[in-house]
């Protein structure tokens, strides 16, 4: 079905619209533009973050944005990783996470992310070597990953 070459590159301010399109297209952990805005996640906020520091990566296929990952480099966390539903299962998430992890490991020994413990995403992160570290009352799980030692 999709034999397109997939390219991963750093996201730019010009990609913010594509990032929001992907984020609002997902089936699991869906948030609307209004819900994100209520959390302070707006196109302007994301544009400012990308302008300040390389903190997001975009996956493109056939010239179309099909996935992205974003980190909070200061906090040492993966802030977001999403792929369009029709592009799931093609290794995009794994490649995007590799970029995000490498970026965070340049500054942090241990990195983290949070996701719903009942989600498919939690299994995906566990498969990538993330370890559950804590569970919150709402069912979210904090996953952590330690920087690999040379030779691992």
Buried (B, 14 or more C-beta within 10 A) or exposed (E): EEEBEBEBEEBEEEBBEBBBEBBBBBEEEEBEEEEBEEEEBBBEBBBEBBEEEEBBBBBBBEEEBBBBBBBBBEEBBBBBBBBBEEBBEBEBBEBBBBBBBEBBBEEBEEBBBBBBBEBEBBEBBEEBEBEEEEEEEEEBBBBBBEBEEEEE
